[in-house]
């Protein structure tokens, strides 16, 4: 009789624990997050990047004494590129999951080419371009992905 009672209690506890685990794991799943902005800071040594004032945690592991990135770094065409090619003021698209702290755990970071992100200044001699960048006051500048004056 004691064995049956012990088995019932153990089974009940196991089912409760399993139920709680499943509820917690389902509740913590976040939809994928995408963030398109400029890199403000980058620290590959500490697996960290700041994009649009959000902390981006880069995934890596040490294999045979060498850092191997789990975060995928690619160019706009989807070709793999070294993480070391990323620098401040690069325009990127970060794909990952937002953590409870608000930081993003990056699974993929796409670097856009300078040509696709920088608008070319129109020729000031062309009358069709009267509303061009040339009409902006010189004190307006781009800092960390934000226009400032």
N, C-alpha and C positions, 0 to 999 in steps of 0.2 A: 504494500500500500504506500509506503514511504517513497519507493522508487517511482511509482506512477505520479504521485503528488510532486516530487522533485522534477520529473520530466515535464509535467504540465507547467510548472512555474518557469522552468528554463525555456521552454518553447514560447511561452507568453512574453517573457523578457526579450527573447531573440526577435520575435515578430514586432514588438514595440520599437526596438532599436532599429530594425531594418526599415520600418515605416517612417521613423523620424529621419533616418539618413536619406531616404528617397525624397521626402518632403523638403529637406534642407537643400539637397543637390538640385532639385527642380526649381526651387525658389531662388537660388542664387545664379541661375543661368541668365546672362544678360544678352540682349541682342547685339550683334556686331556694331562696332562704333567706327565711323569714318571721320577724319579730320583733315581738311585741306587748308594748309597755311604755310608760313615761312618758318624755318628753323631759327629759333632765337638763341639756343645754346645747345652744345653737343659735347658729351663726355663719354666716349666709347670705352674708356678704361673702367668706368663705373656703370656701364650699360644704361646710360641715361641720356635723354634728349628732351628739350623743351620746345614745344611747338604751340604757338598761339597761347602762351602762358599756361599750358597744360604739361604736366610731367608725363613723359613717355618712357616706359620701362622697356628696355630691349632684352630679348631672351637670348641667353648664351649658356654654354657649358664648357668646361675644361676637359679636353680629350687628349691624353698623352702629353700633358703640359702645354697645350695650345688651345686658345679660345676658338670655339666653333659656334657660329651664330645660328640660333634657332629662328630668330627674326629674319625674314627674307628681305633682302635689299635689291631692288630692281629699278631700271630706267623706265621711261614712259612707254617703251615698246615691250616691256616685260622681260628684258634681258637681265640676268644677274650682274650686279656690279659690286665692287668691294665697299664695305661700310666706310672705309677711310676716305672715299670720294665725297662723302657728304660733308657740308660745311655750313656755317651760319649764313643765313639769308637765302639758302636754297629753298625753293618751293617744293613741298612734298604732300603726298596723300598718305596718311597713316591709317592702316586698317588693323583693328584689334578689338579688345574687350575693355570696357571701363571697370575699374576695380571699385570697391566700396569707398576708398579714399578719394576717388575722383581722377586718379591717374589712369592712363591708358597702357595696357600691356600690349605691345605691338607684335602682330604676327607678320605684317608686311608693310614696308615703307617704299613708296614709289617716288622717285626723284624726277621732276620735270626738267626738261632742258631749259637753258636760259632763253632760247629763242621762243619757246612756247609761253613763257611767263612774263617776259619784258615786252612792253608795248614799244614799238618803234616810234620815235618822235617824227611827226610829219614835217615835211619841208616847209620852212617859213616863207619861202618864195611863192608857194602855191596858194592862190587866193581862196581856194575851197577849204583850206585848213585854218581858217581864222579862229576857230574854237579849238586850238591845239594845245598841247602841253606847254608850248611857248607862252601861253597866256597865264599860266600858273605863277603866282608870286615865287621868287627864288627861295623864300624862307620855308616853303612847304617841302618836306622830304619824307622818304619812306624809312621807318625805323622799326625793325623787328616785325615786319609784316603789317605795320599800322602807319597810316599817313599822319604826320605831325606837322605842326607849324610853330 
